[in-house]
Amino acid sequence: MHNIDSVDFSQYKIVFCDSLQALEYLYKHGLHKSTVIKSSSPAVLLSEKQNIYNIESRWNVEQLGEFQSSIQKLSEDIFDYLLNVKGIQRELALNVSRSAVLFQGVLYKAACLEKNDFIEPRLFVKVHGNGGPGGNNMNSPWDKLLSSNQLFSSVNFSLCNDNWGELTTEGVSNWRRYKLAGIETLIYRLLVRLMKKLPGFMFKKEVLVPNENELIIETATQLMLHGVKVTEVDIKGTIENTSSNKEHVDIYNAISTIMQKRVEYWAVSDVVRPAMLLFRELVLKQLCQFDQLAKQWDSVLLRNDRTSKVVLMNAAGNVKGQIISSVCRKRSIPFIAVQHGVTAEISKLHGEASVITENSTTDAAIVYNSMNAKMKNKSHFAKAKTYVVGMSMRHNRMSFIKHAKTVHTPIVYISTNLYRNNLGLFLSAKTDYLSARYEQSIITKVLSKLPYKVCYKTYPEDNRRYADSDPVLCEIDSTNNIELFSSKLDMRYLVDKYRIFITSVATSTLSWPIMTGKPVVFINQKDKGPLTNDAYASMSKGIFVFNENDKNFHEKLRDFLSQPIEEIERLWIEKKSYREDMIRDYFSAYKNGAGSRASKIILRDYFN
């Protein structure tokens, strides 16, 4: 690592850089304009600067589709192999399989490197800045992947005027928040505080809540009203020792050949060794974290062991859920997951994430609808018994929210454009560059051509992917009818302000507008978060669905949205009966009572 002020930038013909700000600094300090800039950043790639090279152009849609679709089998093969190794518990097998899935982001970048990158001079500019709650994840691991190149150098660049906001409810009154959250949330907060002060011997039953979601709050409230103590508990301990023991190394060695074959298939030979070292580092770190946090959770579950306990958790398929699963199994404590959001039942590419679904770790999974239960039961990692109870009242309250008295902007486009870079799963066969170009086309060819005021609401990104702001937003500046809403506020607090909702990508974002009962237009992208075939068939009848890959797609969508708002609302009413079926199957099996239904199941089946 070199001091940025001491580097002769003029000597480099190729530079890895994902920041326009850093690039400007390099040009001012000797970098030739003829230097090739290799980048993944949409802001850099869409700039008017010369000699910009998309490092991810190595991937076309077909190749990336093959890469993404094969991740599920990879995780299943590693899981099955480890289960047959004597002494390895299920949760450790899940943990390593999850690590293998997370590593695919590294392999994706490693596969972008060429043989010349390992023998010719290269410079990598690493940016330092506020990355959000997950830390700085803006830099690809080029320095580690190219460490064997004696002519490789890297420098640090600190971002100036570095501001990064996190998710917020600023501007939303307490009354508005609790109106949406409901009386059950107020009761939950009050009773949890009260019970925390009461002695444990007063209760025979206790539910431990490591984290919450809307349905957990509703369910826990009902349990407390039936005399069950609810305790919020979490472990945020640091990992004191990252050294690996022989067992961890043996686990890695057991499956390294499986991963190495995949690396060799997708990447040039020079990158295989450094990539495998990164995979080894990831696996051993995750296993070390597993062991240390398992001890801490074990001590938590031992407290007041005279009570009958149940653990109730949101997003239980992550590493925390795997750890709790291991401890609960040893202590014979029921571990129950509650669905996080509607995604798996509607997303065609969600198989990649099957190793981290709730029912891979828990004894029971409480879900919203029959299609989610069907999907979970078919999973290769399925372990839990599944119960269908419907959505929380927060979701169902969406239909009670009326229009604001005056609607100046009748249409809102709810963007789900979240770039990948070095974070998250794929669930897509599009590069970040292609995602940006798609989003640009929606603005320039559809939204800007409508005879109405339109709100473009950005995705409330919590963890930062790139140093620069989204270049897509520059397109809005040249329009006359689009207003930008970039505050990191959840859409649920804004639904009363609009009459028509537009969105794309099969994610949980879709639930909130659909449950309002107002017209929803969904854009089905073939290569990014597309609907399953069954979900597409149902949703095409229940809401307005347009396919990105259809001929004259932009024109068809623009013509539809240019109709009188009242006409769109009339057409929406005609779909009511189909929409009721769609909601029942893919969103909420019941119109209310989910928390009560879930609490009765827990009391009946999981307390001794």
N, C-alpha and C positions, 0 to 999 in steps of 0.2 A: 504494500500500500504506500503510495507516494503522496507527499504534500502537494496539493493542487497548484500552489504558487511556484513550485520548483520544476514543473514538467514542461518540456518542450513539445507542445502539441503539434507543431508543424511536421514532426517526424512520422506521424501516424496517417495511414491511408484509409484505415477502417476503425471506426469507434462505435462501441455499444452505448447507446444513450436513450433514455426514455423521458427526458425532461427538456422542454423548450427553454426554460430558464437556464438550465445548465449548459445547453447548447449555445445560447447567446454568449455566455461567459467564455466558452472555449473559442468561439469565433473572435471575440475581442482580444483574446490572449494568444493568438498565433495559429489557431486551427484553420487550415485552408478550406475554402468553400468547395473545393473539389473532393474533399474527404468524404468517403461513403459512411453514412450514419445508419447503423443497423438498429431498428427499434420495433417494439410491439405497441407503443403508445399511439392511440388514435389521434391525439393532438399533434404529435410529431409527424405522423404519416399523412395527415390531412393538411399540414402546413404547406406554405408555398415555397419552402426551402428546397434547394437543389440537392441531388444525390442522396435522397432519403430512400432507404431500402427496408421493406417490410420483412423482418426476419422470420415471421410466421407464414410467409408466402410459400414456404416448403410444404405447407398443408393445403390441399384442396378439400372441398366439401366431402368428396367420396372417401379420401384417406382419413380425415378427421372423424367421419361417421364410423368407419371401421375401427378406429382407435377407441372411440367412445363406447361403442356397442360391445366391445370385447372386454371392458373393465369388469363387468358383472361376473363373467366366467372366471376371470383371474382371481377375484375375491373368493369365489366358491371353491376353486381348486386349492388355494392356499388354506382355506378353512378346513376343507376335508382332509387335506394332507396332515395338518397339525392335529386334528382330532384322533388320528390313528397313531400318533406318537405318544408313547407311554408317559404318563405323568403330566401331560399338558391339559389343563382344564379348559372348558368351553370358552370361558370369558377371555382367556389369553389368546385362544385361536381367533376369536372375534377381533381382539385388539390388534393383532398382527395383520389380519385381513383388512381392517380399516386403515392401517398404516400403508398397506399396499395401494389402496384406493387413493389416499391422499398423495402418495408419491407420484401418481400419474401426472400431476401438474409439473413436477420436476422433469419427468421423462419427456413430456410434451415440449418443454423448452430445450432440453438436451438434444432432441431430435432435430432441432432447427440449426444446429451447428454443422459446419462443413469441415472437411479435412484440413483445408488451408488455415482455418481458425486455430489449429494446434501447432502450426509451424511458422506462421508469419506474425509480424508485430500487430498487436491488438491493444486497444485501450478501452477500459470499462469505467464509465462514470456512475458512481453509486450516489444516490440522493439520500440526504438525511432530512427528516421533517416529521411532523405530527401525522401518524398513521391511523389514529383512532384508538379505540379500546384494545384492539389486537396488536398494537405496536406497529413498527415500520415494516410493511410487507411490499414495498414498492419496487424492490430490486430483485431481479432474477439472479439465480446463483451462477452467473457467468464466471466469477472469480474462482469458484470451487471446481466448476466443470472444466475450466481451461488452465488449471493449476500446473499441468505438465508442460505448458508452453513457456519456454524460457524468455520469450519475447513479449509476453503478456504483462500488462500493467493495469492497475486500477487506482482511481483517485476518489476522494470523497468530496461531494458538493453539498453544502448546506443551503436549503431553500430560504429565500428571503421573503419577508412578509408572509410567513407560513401560518395560515389560519385553516383550521379544519373543525367544523362543527359536528356534534353528535346528535343522535335522535333526541327530539324535544317535544314537549307539550306546551311550550311557551306560546302565550296568546290564547290558550284554551282555558276558560274559567273553570274553577273547581266544580261549580254547579253543572256545567256542561259535561265535564268528565264523569261525575258521579251519576248524571242522568243516563249516560251511556253504560256505565259500569253496573248500575243497579243497586238496589238495597242490599243484595246478597254480598256485594263487595264491601260495603260499609260495615255490615255485620261481621264479615270475615276479619277485617282489620281490627275491629274492636275486641272480638273474642280471642283472637290470637294473642293480643297484648295482655288481655286479662288472664288467659290460661298460663301464660309464661310466668306469671307471678304466683300462681297457685301451686301447692305441693303436689308432687307426682302421685302420692298414695290416694289422692281423691279420685283418680281415674283408673278404670280397668282396661280401657282401650286407648290406643294412641296411634295417630297417623303422623308420619314424618314427611315433610314436604321439602325436598332439596331445591326445587324451583317451581314456579307456578305458571299457569296460563289461565285463560278465561274459564274453561270448564273445570279445572282443578279448584279454583276459587269457589265456584258454584257448588261443586261436590263436597268440598271440605266444609263449607258453611252448613250444608245439610247434616253432615256427620257431627259437627259440633252441637247442633240443635238436638241431636240424639245422644248427647253425653260423651262423645268421643273427643279426647284431647287432640288438638292439632298443633304441631310444633314445626316451625320453619327452621331448617337446619342446613348449613352448608359448610364445606371445608374449602378454605382458600389458602391452604398451607403451601409454602414454597418447597421445591425439591432441593433437599440439602445435599444429597450425594448423587452425582450423575454417573458414577463409575458402574460398569456392568459386571454382573456375576457370570459364572460359567453357564448357568441355566439359560440366561438371556442370550448369550452367544450361541449356545447350542440350538435355540429356537430359530435364531436368524439363519444359522448354517443349514438348518433343515429345509428351509424354503428359498434360499438364495438362488438356487439353480432355476427355479420357476421364474423368478423375476429377471434373472440374467438373460434367459432366452428371449424374453419380451424386449428387454433393452437392446439386445443384439439385432432383433428384427426391425426395430424402428429407428435406431441411431447408428451413426458411423462408428467404426471399431474403436477409434481414439477416445470416445466419450464413455465407453462401457465401464471401465474401471472407476473413474471419478463418480459416475452416476451410481454405481453400486455402493461406493463408500458413503454417498449421501443417503441411500436407502438403508444401509446398515446403521448409520447414525440415527436416522428417524426411528427405526424399529427399536433399537436399544434404549433410546430416550423415552419412548412410549412405555416400554416394559418397566423401566425404572420408575417412571411416574406411577404406573399401575401399582407396583409393590408398595411404594411409600404411602400413597394416598389410601390404599386398601387398609393399612394399619390404622390410619386416622379414622376412617369410616367405621372400622370394627369397634373402636373405642366409643364412638357415638352411639352405635346400636346396642352396646352393652349397658348404657345408662338406664337406670330404673328398669331392670330386666324382669320385674314382676308384672309389668303391663304387657298386654297382647299388642303387638306392633304390626303395622303395615306401612310400607313406603309407597308414596304416591308421587309420580314424577312426570314432568314434561320433557320431551325430546330425550327419551331414555336410551337411545341407541348410540349416544356418543361415549367417549372414554369414561366420563363420570358414571354414566349408566352401567357400563361394563364392570366398573369397579364395585359399584353398589350391588349389582347382580351377584358378583362373586361372594361378597360378604353376606348378603341376605340368604343365599343358598346354604352357606355354612351354618348360619344361625337359624335356619328354617323360618325366616321372616318373609311373608308374601311381598312381592315387588310388583307394583301395578303401574302401567304407563297410561297416560291420557294423550289422545291425539293432539298434535301441535297445530296442524292446519291442513286444508285440502290441497294436496299436491299429488301424492303417489297414485291416487285413484283416477286421476285425469291425465297424468303426464306419461307420454309414450316412451321417453328415454330415462325413466326413473329407476330402471334396473341397476344402473351404476351405483345407486344409493341403497340397495336392498340390505347391505351388511350393516347399515346404521339405522334401520327402521326399528320402531319401539319394541316390536314383538320378538326381536332377536335376543333380547336380554331379560325380558320380564316374564312373570308367571301369568299375567293378564294384561290385555290391552283394551282400553275403553275408547271406542271410536265413534265417529259421527254418523256413518252411513254403511250400507251393505256392501258397496263396491270397495270401500277401504278394507272392510273385513275380508272380502274375497281376495283382494290383492295380498294382504298380510298372510292369509292362510296358505297361499300358493308359494310364498317366498321360500327359497332354499334354506334360509336361516330361521324359519318360523319355529317358535318355541311356546308362545303364549296362547292362552285361551282368549278368544275375542268376543267382546260384548258391544252391541250397537245401541247407543243411547240418544243420538241426536247432537246437534250443536248447542253451544252455550246460549244463554239468554242475551248476551251481548251481541252475538251474531243475529239472533232473531229480532232484536230491538231495531235493527237497521230498517225494517219495514215500517216502523212507527214514526221514523223521522220524515217530516214533510219538507216541501220546498221552502226555501227562505222566502220572505215576503216579496222581495224583488230579486229576480235572477237576471243579472246583467250579462252573464256568460253562460249560455245554456249547455255547452258541451265541454267536457273535460277529457283530456287524453292522459291516462294514468300510465306513465312510462315504467316499464320493467327492465329498462336497459341498464344492466349491471355488468360491467366488464369483468373478465376473469383475472387476467394477468397472473398473479401468483397465489390467488386465494380461491377457495371453494371448489365445488365439483364442476364437471363439464355440462352435462345435461344438454349438450348442444354440439352441432357440427359446424358452427360458425366461429371464425376467429374474431377477436375484438374489433379489428378493422372492418370486417363485413357487418358486424353488429352496428357499428357506427354508421356505415353507409345505408343500412336498412332504415335506421332511425332518421337519418337525414331525408330519405325519400318520403317518409310519412309526413314530415313537416313541409317539404317543398312541393310535393305532388298531391297531397290530400288536405292537410289541416289549413295551410295558407290559402287554399283555393275555396274554402267554404264561405258561404254568405253570412256567417255567424261569428261572434266572438268565441274564441276557444282558449281554454286554459291548458297549458302544458305543465303537468306536474311531474317533477323529476322523482326518480326512485330515491327514497331516504337512505342513502348509503352510509353505513356506520363505520365500516373499516375501509380505509382508503386503498384504492388499487393503483392509481397513477398520480404523479406530482401535479400535472396540469388539470385544469377544469375540463369538463367534457366539451370537445369542439362542436358537438352537435348543437349545443345551445346557441352558438353564433348564428345559426340559420334563423333563429327566432327574431333576432335583431332587425332583419331585413323584411319582416312581415308587418302587415298593418292590423291583423286581426287576432294575433296570438299573444297572450300574456303568460309570462313565466312564473310558476310557483316553485321556488327552489328550497323553501324552508323544509327542514327534515321532520315534518309532521306526518303522522300516519293518516292515510286516506279516510279512515273511519270517522275522523272529526270534521270532515269536509263534505260529506255526502249530501247535506241539505242545500248546498250552494249550486248544484248542477242538476240538469234534467236528463242528460244523456252521458253515459260512461263509455269510453273506448279504452281497451287495453289489449295486451297480447302476452304470450308465454303462459304455459300451464303451471301457475304457482298459486300460493294461498292468497295472493293479492286479489284474485278473482272473486273470492268469497264475499268480501264486504260489499262491493257494488251489486252483486247478484242478489244478496239478501235484502237489499233496499226495496226491491220490486220495481225499480225504475229501469228503463231500457239500457241494455248492455250490448255493446258491439265488441266481439272478440276477434282478433286477427290471429289466425292459425299459421304460425311459421313452420314450414316443413322441417327445417334444420335446427331450430332452436325452441326447445320446450313445446313440441307439438302435442296435441291431444291424442290419446289412445283412439283406436278405431271405434270402439264402443262409445267412448265419451263424445267423440265427434258426432256420431250418429244421433245421440240424445240431445246434445247441446245445439246442434244445427236446427233442431225443431223448437227448442225452448228459448234460445236467445238468437241474436244476429251474428252469424259466423262468416268471416271472409277468409279465403285462403291466399296467402302471400304468393304462392306459385301459380295461381290461376292466370290465364291470359287476361290482360287489361285489368289486373287487380286494382291498381291505384284509381283508375277511372271508375270502376264499379263502386268502390268504397266511397269515393268523392261524390258520385251521383246520389248514392243512398243517403249520405249525411247532409246533402244539400236540400233535401226535401224539407217541407215545413215540419217543425218540431212536433206539432200536433199529429201529423201524419205518421211519424215514426212511433209516437206513443200509441196511436190507434193500431198499427201493425203489431206492436208489442202486446197489446191486450189480446189480440187474436191467438197468440201463442200460449196463453195462460195455462190451458190444460196440459200441454206438453211440458211446460216449464215446471209445473207442480210435480210431474213424474221425474223430471231431471233433477230437481232439488232433492226429492226423496231418495233417489238412488245415489247421487254423487255429492250431495252437500249435507243435508240434515234429514235423517230418517223420521224425525218427529218435530213438531212445531214448537214444542216447549217441554219443560220438565226433565231436561237432560241431567242436571245435577242431582235431582231427587232420584232419578232412575239409577244413576251410577252409585249413589250412596247406599241404596238398598242392596245392590249387587255386592258391594264391599262388605256390608254388615252381614249379609246372608252367607257369602261364600268364603270370606277371607279373615274373619275374626273367629277365634276359637270359642 
